[in-house]
Amino acid sequence: METILLIIHVLVALALIGLVLIQQGKGADMGAGFGSGASGTVFGASGSGSFMSRLTAGVAAAFFIMTIVLAIISGQTAENKDVISEALDEPAVVETVDMDADDAPAAPTEDVEATGGAVEEDEVPAAPVKEISVEEAEAKEAVEDAKAAVKEAAEKVEEKVEQAEEAVKEAAEDKPAQ
């Protein structure tokens, strides 16, 4: 039932789109479509506007009514649970591990100083230093130079664009209104 209503709803929506696109605007009276012979049309000289607007209003009303009906139907068939309440309904999984006293980690035997257990400088391992060749250093320097040149060129382009925009504004202000 719901699937059939959804299909009909999509068809009504497409019909509504088509009807809106077919209609001519209020300002389309002069030479509408370069034909301007409205007296020989199917709906008469002025009947097309009222017929199409009534048809569009009817299809729009059908669309709104079907939207409300589909909302009511889907609300009745769907469960009213959200993810949070569903998670709260499930029992929490607690994992327990049986451990003997011999398996437990041993407590530190050294006295911890008042420094809060900070490591001394000579105990900290040095970070590995990657040595690079002269060619790699020159290549990195060239890349940095290229980045700087591109940034400088971009700034110049931005300045030129701003100047051009100002010139266009000035020209528009200087040009007399027609």
Secondary structure as a PSIPRED ss2 file (coil, helix, strand):
# PSIPRED VFORMAT (PSIPRED V4.0)

   1 M C   1.000  0.000  0.000
   2 E H   0.000  1.000  0.000
   3 T H   0.000  1.000  0.000
   4 I H   0.000  1.000  0.000
   5 L H   0.000  1.000  0.000
   6 L H   0.000  1.000  0.000
   7 I H   0.000  1.000  0.000
   8 I H   0.000  1.000  0.000
   9 H H   0.000  1.000  0.000
  10 V H   0.000  1.000  0.000
  11 L H   0.000  1.000  0.000
  12 V H   0.000  1.000  0.000
  13 A H   0.000  1.000  0.000
  14 L H   0.000  1.000  0.000
  15 A H   0.000  1.000  0.000
  16 L H   0.000  1.000  0.000
  17 I H   0.000  1.000  0.000
  18 G H   0.000  1.000  0.000
  19 L H   0.000  1.000  0.000
  20 V H   0.000  1.000  0.000
  21 L H   0.000  1.000  0.000
  22 I H   0.000  1.000  0.000
  23 Q C   1.000  0.000  0.000
  24 Q C   1.000  0.000  0.000
  25 G C   1.000  0.000  0.000
  26 K H   0.000  1.000  0.000
  27 G H   0.000  1.000  0.000
  28 A H   0.000  1.000  0.000
  29 D C   1.000  0.000  0.000
  30 M C   1.000  0.000  0.000
  31 G C   1.000  0.000  0.000
  32 A H   0.000  1.000  0.000
  33 G H   0.000  1.000  0.000
  34 F H   0.000  1.000  0.000
  35 G C   1.000  0.000  0.000
  36 S C   1.000  0.000  0.000
  37 G C   1.000  0.000  0.000
  38 A H   0.000  1.000  0.000
  39 S H   0.000  1.000  0.000
  40 G H   0.000  1.000  0.000
  41 T C   1.000  0.000  0.000
  42 V C   1.000  0.000  0.000
  43 F C   1.000  0.000  0.000
  44 G C   1.000  0.000  0.000
  45 A C   1.000  0.000  0.000
  46 S C   1.000  0.000  0.000
  47 G H   0.000  1.000  0.000
  48 S H   0.000  1.000  0.000
  49 G H   0.000  1.000  0.000
  50 S H   0.000  1.000  0.000
  51 F H   0.000  1.000  0.000
  52 M H   0.000  1.000  0.000
  53 S H   0.000  1.000  0.000
  54 R H   0.000  1.000  0.000
  55 L H   0.000  1.000  0.000
  56 T H   0.000  1.000  0.000
  57 A H   0.000  1.000  0.000
  58 G H   0.000  1.000  0.000
  59 V H   0.000  1.000  0.000
  60 A H   0.000  1.000  0.000
  61 A H   0.000  1.000  0.000
  62 A H   0.000  1.000  0.000
  63 F H   0.000  1.000  0.000
  64 F H   0.000  1.000  0.000
  65 I H   0.000  1.000  0.000
  66 M H   0.000  1.000  0.000
  67 T H   0.000  1.000  0.000
  68 I H   0.000  1.000  0.000
  69 V H   0.000  1.000  0.000
  70 L H   0.000  1.000  0.000
  71 A H   0.000  1.000  0.000
  72 I H   0.000  1.000  0.000
  73 I H   0.000  1.000  0.000
  74 S H   0.000  1.000  0.000
  75 G H   0.000  1.000  0.000
  76 Q H   0.000  1.000  0.000
  77 T H   0.000  1.000  0.000
  78 A C   1.000  0.000  0.000
  79 E C   1.000  0.000  0.000
  80 N C   1.000  0.000  0.000
  81 K C   1.000  0.000  0.000
  82 D C   1.000  0.000  0.000
  83 V H   0.000  1.000  0.000
  84 I H   0.000  1.000  0.000
  85 S H   0.000  1.000  0.000
  86 E H   0.000  1.000  0.000
  87 A H   0.000  1.000  0.000
  88 L H   0.000  1.000  0.000
  89 D H   0.000  1.000  0.000
  90 E C   1.000  0.000  0.000
  91 P C   1.000  0.000  0.000
  92 A C   1.000  0.000  0.000
  93 V C   1.000  0.000  0.000
  94 V C   1.000  0.000  0.000
  95 E C   1.000  0.000  0.000
  96 T C   1.000  0.000  0.000
  97 V C   1.000  0.000  0.000
  98 D C   1.000  0.000  0.000
  99 M C   1.000  0.000  0.000
 100 D C   1.000  0.000  0.000
 101 A C   1.000  0.000  0.000
 102 D C   1.000  0.000  0.000
 103 D C   1.000  0.000  0.000
 104 A C   1.000  0.000  0.000
 105 P C   1.000  0.000  0.000
 106 A C   1.000  0.000  0.000
 107 A C   1.000  0.000  0.000
 108 P C   1.000  0.000  0.000
 109 T C   1.000  0.000  0.000
 110 E C   1.000  0.000  0.000
 111 D C   1.000  0.000  0.000
 112 V C   1.000  0.000  0.000
 113 E C   1.000  0.000  0.000
 114 A C   1.000  0.000  0.000
 115 T C   1.000  0.000  0.000
 116 G C   1.000  0.000  0.000
 117 G C   1.000  0.000  0.000
 118 A C   1.000  0.000  0.000
 119 V C   1.000  0.000  0.000
 120 E C   1.000  0.000  0.000
 121 E H   0.000  1.000  0.000
 122 D H   0.000  1.000  0.000
 123 E H   0.000  1.000  0.000
 124 V C   1.000  0.000  0.000
 125 P C   1.000  0.000  0.000
 126 A C   1.000  0.000  0.000
 127 A C   1.000  0.000  0.000
 128 P C   1.000  0.000  0.000
 129 V C   1.000  0.000  0.000
 130 K C   1.000  0.000  0.000
 131 E C   1.000  0.000  0.000
 132 I C   1.000  0.000  0.000
 133 S C   1.000  0.000  0.000
 134 V H   0.000  1.000  0.000
 135 E H   0.000  1.000  0.000
 136 E H   0.000  1.000  0.000
 137 A H   0.000  1.000  0.000
 138 E H   0.000  1.000  0.000
 139 A H   0.000  1.000  0.000
 140 K H   0.000  1.000  0.000
 141 E H   0.000  1.000  0.000
 142 A H   0.000  1.000  0.000
 143 V H   0.000  1.000  0.000
 144 E H   0.000  1.000  0.000
 145 D H   0.000  1.000  0.000
 146 A H   0.000  1.000  0.000
 147 K H   0.000  1.000  0.000
 148 A H   0.000  1.000  0.000
 149 A H   0.000  1.000  0.000
 150 V H   0.000  1.000  0.000
 151 K H   0.000  1.000  0.000
 152 E H   0.000  1.000  0.000
 153 A H   0.000  1.000  0.000
 154 A H   0.000  1.000  0.000
 155 E H   0.000  1.000  0.000
 156 K H   0.000  1.000  0.000
 157 V H   0.000  1.000  0.000
 158 E H   0.000  1.000  0.000
 159 E H   0.000  1.000  0.000
 160 K H   0.000  1.000  0.000
 161 V H   0.000  1.000  0.000
 162 E H   0.000  1.000  0.000
 163 Q H   0.000  1.000  0.000
 164 A H   0.000  1.000  0.000
 165 E H   0.000  1.000  0.000
 166 E H   0.000  1.000  0.000
 167 A H   0.000  1.000  0.000
 168 V H   0.000  1.000  0.000
 169 K H   0.000  1.000  0.000
 170 E H   0.000  1.000  0.000
 171 A H   0.000  1.000  0.000
 172 A H   0.000  1.000  0.000
 173 E H   0.000  1.000  0.000
 174 D H   0.000  1.000  0.000
 175 K C   1.000  0.000  0.000
 176 P C   1.000  0.000  0.000
 177 A C   1.000  0.000  0.000
 178 Q C   1.000  0.000  0.000
